[in-house]
C-alpha cells in the first residue's frame, strides 16, 4: 500500500474513532481518494470500535507512535497487523 494513502486511511479511522463518524476531513482529499479512503478505512474503523475499550486505546496509541516515529504503517497498526 502507498505510504501516503495508508496515512490517509489511518487518519480517517482515528478521526472516526474520536468523532464517532468515519469521514475524511472535508476539503483535504480529491473525490476519488475520498472514496478510496472511506472504502478501505470503514472496515478497520468498524473492527476497532468492536474491540474492548482498552484494546481500542492501545491501537490508537500504537498508531500515533508509528506515525510520529515514521516506523511502521499506522493503518496496519490500527487493523491489528504486523506493525503492532
GIGI-V726846 format. One record per residue. N is the residue number from 1. RES is the residue in one small letter. PSI is psi in whole degrees, 0 to 359 (* if undefined). OMEGA is omega in whole degrees, -180 to 180 (* if undefined). NEAR is the number of other C-alpha atoms within 8 Angstrom. Layout:
BEGIN
((N:RES:PSI:OMEGA:NEAR) (N:RES:PSI:OMEGA:NEAR))
END
This chain:
BEGIN
((1:x:141:177:4) (2:x:131:-178:5) (3:x:320:179:7) (4:x:317:179:6) (5:x:320:179:9) (6:x:321:177:12) (7:x:318:178:12) (8:x:319:179:10) (9:x:313:-179:13) (10:x:317:179:13) (11:x:319:180:9) (12:x:317:179:15) (13:x:313:-179:13) (14:x:316:179:10) (15:x:318:177:13) (16:x:323:179:12) (17:x:317:-179:12) (18:x:313:-174:6) (19:x:346:-180:7) (20:x:9:-179:7) (21:x:116:-175:7) (22:x:98:177:14) (23:x:139:173:8) (24:x:157:178:13) (25:x:136:-180:7) (26:x:140:175:5) (27:x:5:-177:5) (28:x:342:-175:6) (29:x:156:172:9) (30:x:162:-179:7) (31:x:319:-180:6) (32:x:315:179:6) (33:x:326:177:8) (34:x:315:179:10) (35:x:318:179:8) (36:x:316:179:8) (37:x:312:-180:13) (38:x:319:-179:13) (39:x:319:-178:8) (40:x:322:-174:9) (41:x:329:-176:13) (42:x:310:180:10) (43:x:323:180:8) (44:x:320:177:11) (45:x:319:179:13) (46:x:317:178:8) (47:x:317:-180:9) (48:x:314:-179:11) (49:x:337:-180:9) (50:x:345:-179:6) (51:x:159:173:8) (52:x:149:-175:7) (53:x:319:-180:6) (54:x:320:179:6) (55:x:323:176:8) (56:x:310:-180:11) (57:x:321:179:8) (58:x:316:180:8) (59:x:320:178:12) (60:x:316:178:10) (61:x:318:180:8) (62:x:322:177:12) (63:x:316:180:14) (64:x:315:180:9) (65:x:318:179:8) (66:x:319:180:13) (67:x:317:-178:12) (68:x:327:-178:7) (69:x:348:-175:6) (70:x:26:177:6) (71:x:123:-178:7) (72:x:175:-177:9) (73:x:111:-177:13) (74:x:323:-180:15) (75:x:320:177:11) (76:x:321:178:12) (77:x:314:-179:16) (78:x:326:-179:14) (79:x:4:177:9) (80:x:18:-177:9) (81:x:191:-173:8) (82:x:337:-177:6) (83:x:350:179:9) (84:x:*:*:8))
END
